[in-house]
Amino acid sequence: MENLLVSVIIVAKNAENTIEECLESVRRNSPAEIIVVDGNSTDRTVEIARRYTERIYSDEGKGFNYAGQLGAEQATQEYIAFVDADITLPEGTLVALLAELKSSECVSMQARLRAPQLKTYWERATDWNVRLLQTRRSGGLSAAVLKRDTVFKYAFDTSIGVGSDLDFKIKVERDGHKVGTSSSTFVYHHHTTTLIGLVRQRFRYGREAVSFIKSYGPWHLELWPPVTRLYWFAMCLIKGRPNFIPYFIVDCMAQTAGMVKGFLELAGEAVSSLCRKR
């Protein structure tokens, strides 16, 4: 099988439990090249990645957005695919996504995410949340194909550690374009969510949301946990899933706490800057 003219970029940090399956599935899709950008992993992530590619770079601890941008800069193909390190691609995924992207008016095309197995309440709730989000066809970059030049046109804000999906989406839609989600192509997303893991992740998201607000203003409702979680509480009731309401309560509390932390840090920076000027 000839190599598909796509550069696959995998951003990874401490992903030794999932990255080999990810890389093996990417290799079966026969891309022109595989690029791994590592986030200063302390486990065997880089060691495993070396079995599949020599194109391994470090984000120097600067975060996901910086890593994604670095990967795009190192790519040599017209089209690139971002694939999270905890995702497995069925054979033919890249071909299908590329064809769907070319036949659409979207600037990117993301596969639908499915969980291969759900062991805990938190994993089941996360999976339900993700699947319902994707029915809105809002798109993302977890497993997505797009033109390399598009990443340069709508460059990720490297001052923000996480959240390249939202950063990219805001810029694209502000310019009158769309990000897409595939109608039929899916990949497997390995949820490993625990209560502690969810709290840590959502706290980080809330903290980073302050950076988004600083860059784009406070008008994007998806940045405000109390507002968006009212929607999800309603969806739990409408869809007959009231058992998932505790998940969204924890999610809301963790993100709100992260935002409080972020605003305090922002205020501290402003005070320090003011003191230096004096």
Secondary structure, 3 states (H helix, E strand, C coil): CCCEEEEEEEEECCCCCCHHHHHHHHHHCCEEEEEEEECCCCCCHHHHHCCCCCCEEECCCCCHHHHHHHHHHHCCCCEEEEECCCEECCCCHHHHHHHHHHCCCEEEEEEEEECCCCCCHHHHHHHHHHHHHHCCCCCCCCEEEEEHHHHHHCCCCCCCCCCHHHHHHHHHHHCCCEEEEEEEEEEEECCCCCHHHHHHHHHHHHHHHHHHHHHHCCCCHHHCHHHHHHHHHHHHHHCCCHHHHHHHHHHHHHHHHHHHHHHHHHHHHHHHHHHHHC
